[in-house]
Amino acid sequence: NAQAVIPPRKNAQTWKATLVGAHARNEALRACDRLGRSIWKKWSGYHSRSLVETKMHCFKRLGQRVMARTFERQVVELHVRVALLNRFTQLGRPSTVPVGAMA
């Protein structure tokens, strides 16, 4: 029951109904036209998927494979790596503080 969550191009046109995947793509295109691209991306879950894909890319860059052999240790290793990635992300985030009060 997986659904493709691929945003159509900004100048996309509807596909003929005979093409494979045309129904899902045309529905996404109609929803983008009705809701707007940014709202459609939030509604369809595209943003959260993109964040997960980015995090997995970072995880894979730390090592090409999981070193642990048993499933339980692989889970622990995954949690440690994700915690490390979250810490790196937190360190790279700027902290904004107000400079002065408006009168």
N, CA, C and O of each residue as an XYZ file, in Angstrom:
412
protein
N       0.816     -1.207      0.000
C       0.000      0.000      0.000
C       0.854      1.263      0.000
O       0.425      2.306      0.493
N       2.054      1.170     -0.549
C       2.928      2.337     -0.608
C       2.459      3.281     -1.702
O       1.947      2.858     -2.739
N       2.646      4.568     -1.446
C       2.302      5.587     -2.431
C       3.529      6.433     -2.712
O       4.284      6.776     -1.802
N       3.721      6.762     -3.967
C       4.839      7.619     -4.340
C       4.547      9.049     -3.902
O       3.468      9.582     -4.163
N       5.505      9.655     -3.243
C       5.358     11.041     -2.800
C       6.446     11.844     -3.523
O       7.448     12.249     -2.933
N       6.213     12.056     -4.803
C       7.169     12.778     -5.622
C       6.477     14.036     -6.120
O       5.470     13.949     -6.823
N       7.002     15.206     -5.767
C       6.335     16.422     -6.230
C       6.523     16.599     -7.736
O       7.639     16.476     -8.238
N       5.438     16.889     -8.458
C       5.590     17.136     -9.883
C       6.307     18.466    -10.127
O       6.323     19.341     -9.261
N       6.885     18.602    -11.286
C       7.556     19.858    -11.630
C       6.563     21.002    -11.631
O       5.355     20.790    -11.744
N       7.075     22.212    -11.507
C       6.193     23.386    -11.447
C       5.403     23.572    -12.736
O       4.267     24.044    -12.702
N       5.991     23.207    -13.870
C       5.290     23.369    -15.144
C       4.736     22.038    -15.664
O       4.567     21.877    -16.873
N       4.457     21.100    -14.785
C       4.012     19.753    -15.174
C       2.624     19.797    -15.807
O       1.781     20.621    -15.455
N       2.420     18.888    -16.746
C       1.129     18.709    -17.402
C       0.602     17.325    -17.037
O       1.378     16.434    -16.693
N      -0.703     17.147    -17.110
C      -1.280     15.841    -16.793
C      -0.868     14.817    -17.844
O      -0.678     15.148    -19.014
N      -0.735     13.570    -17.404
C      -0.375     12.471    -18.291
C      -1.640     11.789    -18.794
O      -2.707     11.915    -18.193
N      -1.509     11.073    -19.891
C      -2.628     10.278    -20.404
C      -2.914      9.154    -19.418
O      -2.000      8.637    -18.776
N      -4.160      8.784    -19.302
C      -4.572      7.779    -18.322
C      -4.007      6.399    -18.628
O      -3.999      5.536    -17.749
N      -3.536      6.168    -19.843
C      -3.028      4.846    -20.217
C      -1.612      4.600    -19.712
O      -1.166      3.453    -19.682
N      -0.902      5.640    -19.318
C       0.478      5.481    -18.842
C       0.504      4.927    -17.418
O      -0.391      5.191    -16.616
N       1.549      4.155    -17.124
C       1.699      3.565    -15.791
C       2.000      4.675    -14.787
O       2.890      5.495    -15.014
N       1.267      4.703    -13.688
C       1.474      5.701    -12.647
C       0.836      7.042    -12.940
O       1.035      7.998    -12.190
N       0.074      7.131    -14.018
C      -0.517      8.408    -14.411
C      -1.553      8.887    -13.397
O      -1.645     10.081    -13.112
N      -2.329      7.955    -12.857
C      -3.390      8.356    -11.924
C      -2.800      9.026    -10.674
O      -3.260     10.094    -10.269
N      -1.794      8.406    -10.072
C      -1.193      8.960     -8.856
C      -0.517     10.300     -9.151
O      -0.641     11.243     -8.369
N       0.196     10.385    -10.276
C       0.885     11.626    -10.623
C      -0.120     12.739    -10.910
O       0.072     13.872    -10.469
N      -1.188     12.429    -11.644
C      -2.194     13.444    -11.961
C      -2.905     13.923    -10.705
O      -3.233     15.104    -10.586
N      -3.147     13.003     -9.758
C      -3.761     13.411     -8.485
C      -2.834     14.341     -7.708
O      -3.288     15.333     -7.137
N      -1.546     14.030     -7.683
C      -0.583     14.898     -7.006
C      -0.528     16.261     -7.687
O      -0.422     17.290     -7.019
N      -0.600     16.268     -8.997
C      -0.578     17.522     -9.756
C      -1.808     18.362     -9.452
O      -1.702     19.570     -9.245
N      -2.982     17.725     -9.424
C      -4.223     18.454     -9.096
C      -4.179     18.994     -7.665
O      -4.602     20.121     -7.407
N      -3.664     18.181     -6.737
C      -3.571     18.637     -5.349
C      -2.609     19.811     -5.223
O      -2.870     20.744     -4.464
N      -1.501     19.778     -5.957
C      -0.553     20.910     -5.943
C      -1.215     22.165     -6.482
O      -0.999     23.259     -5.960
N      -2.019     22.011     -7.522
C      -2.713     23.171     -8.092
C      -3.741     23.732     -7.122
O      -3.880     24.950     -7.005
N      -4.473     22.848     -6.415
C      -5.507     23.308     -5.481
C      -4.916     23.889     -4.206
O      -5.337     24.953     -3.753
N      -3.943     23.196     -3.627
C      -3.421     23.567     -2.315
C      -2.201     24.485     -2.381
O      -1.956     25.256     -1.453
N      -1.449     24.411     -3.455
C      -0.152     25.068     -3.519
C       0.916     24.048     -3.181
O       0.664     23.092     -2.448
N       2.123     24.258     -3.723
C       3.178     23.254     -3.557
C       3.602     23.081     -2.104
O       3.765     21.951     -1.644
N       3.782     24.174     -1.377
C       4.283     24.042     -0.005
C       3.271     23.350      0.902
O       3.652     22.535      1.742
N       1.996     23.662      0.743
C       0.963     23.003      1.556
C       0.847     21.538      1.147
O       0.686     20.669      2.004
N       0.929     21.253     -0.161
C       0.859     19.864     -0.607
C       2.005     19.051     -0.038
O       1.804     17.910      0.376
N       3.218     19.623     -0.008
C       4.359     18.894      0.526
C       4.151     18.555      2.000
O       4.489     17.451      2.426
N       3.605     19.477      2.783
C       3.334     19.197      4.194
C       2.200     18.187      4.337
O       2.277     17.274      5.160
N       1.154     18.349      3.542
C      -0.005     17.464      3.609
C       0.366     16.037      3.228
O      -0.111     15.085      3.846
N       1.215     15.880      2.214
C       1.568     14.542      1.735
C       2.675     13.892      2.556
O       2.938     12.700      2.397
N       3.330     14.659      3.437
C       4.414     14.108      4.237
C       5.756     14.164      3.534
O       6.706     13.510      3.964
N       5.849     14.941      2.451
C       7.089     15.004      1.685
C       8.227     15.570      2.510
O       9.359     15.096      2.404
N       7.947     16.591      3.344
C       9.009     17.209      4.134
C       9.613     16.235      5.139
O      10.834     16.160      5.273
N       8.777     15.497      5.835
C       9.310     14.551      6.822
C      10.086     13.435      6.125
O      11.102     12.968      6.640
N       9.614     13.011      4.968
C      10.346     11.985      4.221
C      11.707     12.515      3.797
O      12.708     11.801      3.867
N      11.742     13.761      3.359
C      13.002     14.363      2.933
C      13.974     14.451      4.103
O      15.166     14.196      3.928
N      13.491     14.806      5.291
C      14.350     14.883      6.467
C      14.913     13.512      6.824
O      16.087     13.389      7.173
N      14.079     12.491      6.737
C      14.527     11.130      7.047
C      15.579     10.675      6.037
O      16.583     10.070      6.412
N      15.347     10.967      4.758
C      16.325     10.581      3.739
C      17.654     11.288      3.954
O      18.712     10.685      3.773
N      17.613     12.557      4.337
C      18.838     13.303      4.606
C      19.575     12.716      5.796
O      20.799     12.591      5.761
N      18.854     12.353      6.846
C      19.469     11.765      8.029
C      20.081     10.405      7.714
O      21.163     10.084      8.205
N      19.401      9.605      6.900
C      19.952      8.311      6.514
C      21.196      8.478      5.651
O      22.133      7.685      5.751
N      21.212      9.500      4.807
C      22.415      9.766      4.014
C      23.589     10.084      4.934
O      24.697      9.587      4.733
N      23.341     10.914      5.942
C      24.398     11.239      6.913
C      24.849      9.990      7.659
O      26.042      9.797      7.896
N      23.896      9.147      8.026
C      24.211      7.904      8.732
C      25.118      7.025      7.881
O      26.087      6.457      8.383
N      24.807      6.915      6.606
C      25.603      6.078      5.711
C      26.992      6.665      5.486
O      27.942      5.926      5.231
N      27.117      7.976      5.578
C      28.423      8.593      5.398
C      29.358      8.288      6.566
O      30.578      8.319      6.399
N      28.812      7.996      7.736
C      29.638      7.668      8.890
C      30.326      6.314      8.722
O      31.420      6.096      9.242
N      29.698      5.442      8.017
C      30.264      4.116      7.792
C      29.474      3.419      6.715
O      28.258      3.589      6.630
N      30.123      2.658      5.914
C      29.431      2.034      4.796
C      28.516      0.895      5.231
O      27.598      0.516      4.502
N      28.768      0.347      6.425
C      27.907     -0.737      6.868
C      27.835     -0.737      8.385
O      28.643     -0.108      9.069
N      26.853     -1.456      8.887
C      26.702     -1.616     10.325
C      27.734     -2.651     10.772
O      27.863     -3.707     10.153
N      28.459     -2.355     11.832
C      29.538     -3.232     12.279
C      29.024     -4.399     13.130
O      29.601     -5.486     13.090
N      27.959     -4.192     13.890
C      27.462     -5.238     14.782
C      26.843     -6.381     13.975
O      26.309     -6.168     12.887
N      26.924     -7.593     14.525
C      26.406     -8.755     13.813
C      25.005     -9.153     14.269
O      24.205     -9.611     13.453
N      24.694     -8.991     15.538
C      23.363     -9.376     16.012
C      22.405     -8.196     15.862
O      22.812     -7.035     15.869
N      21.133     -8.525     15.728
C      20.128     -7.483     15.516
C      20.067     -6.516     16.697
O      19.969     -5.305     16.499
N      20.124     -7.036     17.918
C      20.043     -6.180     19.097
C      21.189     -5.174     19.124
O      20.979     -4.003     19.439
N      22.385     -5.619     18.798
C      23.536     -4.713     18.786
C      23.462     -3.740     17.614
O      23.936     -2.609     17.720
N      22.874     -4.168     16.501
C      22.688     -3.254     15.381
C      21.749     -2.117     15.759
O      21.971     -0.966     15.382
N      20.688     -2.448     16.514
C      19.757     -1.416     16.979
C      20.482     -0.428     17.877
O      20.308      0.782     17.730
N      21.300     -0.931     18.814
C      22.055     -0.053     19.709
C      23.016      0.817     18.901
O      23.130      2.017     19.150
N      23.704      0.212     17.935
C      24.646      0.970     17.106
C      23.918      2.064     16.321
O      24.421      3.181     16.196
N      22.748      1.744     15.802
C      21.958      2.730     15.078
C      21.588      3.896     15.986
O      21.699      5.054     15.584
N      21.146      3.596     17.217
C      20.764      4.656     18.158
C      21.961      5.525     18.517
O      21.825      6.743     18.636
N      23.116      4.926     18.687
C      24.319      5.699     19.023
C      24.692      6.610     17.864
O      25.018      7.779     18.070
N      24.645      6.079     16.647
C      24.988      6.902     15.480
C      23.993      8.041     15.281
O      24.386      9.162     14.961
N      22.707      7.755     15.471
C      21.693      8.802     15.315
C      21.880      9.871     16.384
O      21.749     11.059     16.092
N      22.186      9.469     17.624
C      22.438     10.443     18.679
C      23.645     11.308     18.326
O      23.642     12.515     18.568
N      24.661     10.695     17.760
C      25.846     11.440     17.340
C      25.498     12.422     16.223
O      25.947     13.569     16.241
N      24.703     11.979     15.253
C      24.292     12.871     14.173
C      23.459     14.030     14.699
O      23.632     15.171     14.271
N      22.551     13.737     15.631
C      21.732     14.798     16.208
C      22.593     15.813     16.935
O      22.320     17.012     16.871
N      23.622     15.358     17.622
C      24.530     16.264     18.326
C      25.288     17.144     17.338
O      25.437     18.345     17.559
N      25.771     16.538     16.238
C      26.454     17.320     15.212
C      25.513     18.364     14.611
O      25.903     19.510     14.390
N      24.278     17.956     14.352
C      23.299     18.886     13.796
C      23.037     20.026     14.769
O      22.930     21.182     14.360
N      22.935     19.707     16.048
C      22.679     20.719     17.071
C      23.851     21.683     17.170
O      23.642     22.883     17.345
N      25.062     21.195     17.064
C      26.233     22.057     17.137
C      26.316     23.018     15.964
O      26.815     24.134     16.108
N      25.827     22.590     14.796
C      25.898     23.424     13.612
C      24.758     24.404     13.472
O      24.768     25.236     12.565
N      23.769     24.324     14.355
C      22.609     25.203     14.282
C      22.895     26.532     14.965
O      23.397     26.545     16.088
N      22.587     27.644     14.316
C      22.806     28.931     14.975
C      21.773     29.170     16.067
O      20.631     28.723     15.958
N      22.169     29.867     17.105
C      21.211     30.233     18.153
C      20.922     31.735     18.012
O      21.841     32.554     18.023
N      19.679     32.073     17.882
C      19.253     33.448     17.677
C      18.799     34.026     19.016
O      17.994     33.419     19.721
N      19.313     35.184     19.354
C      18.926     35.870     20.581
C      18.537     37.301     20.233
O      19.137     37.897     19.339
N      17.543     37.865     20.922
C      17.151     39.243     20.655
C      18.245     40.209     21.116
O      18.850     40.004     22.168
N      18.498     41.248     20.342
C      19.557     42.202     20.664
C      19.014     43.368     21.464
O      19.621     43.771     22.456
N      17.905     43.905     21.062
C      17.351     45.042     21.772
C      15.838     44.958     21.815
O      15.219     44.223     21.045
N      15.258     45.714     22.718
C      13.798     45.723     22.850
C      13.217     46.873     22.028
O      13.797     47.957     21.966
N      12.094     46.632     21.412
C      11.419     47.671     20.627
C      10.621     48.542     21.584
O      10.020     48.031     22.528
N      10.607     49.835     21.357
C       9.877     50.757     22.225
C       8.467     50.958     21.730
O       7.701     51.705     22.338
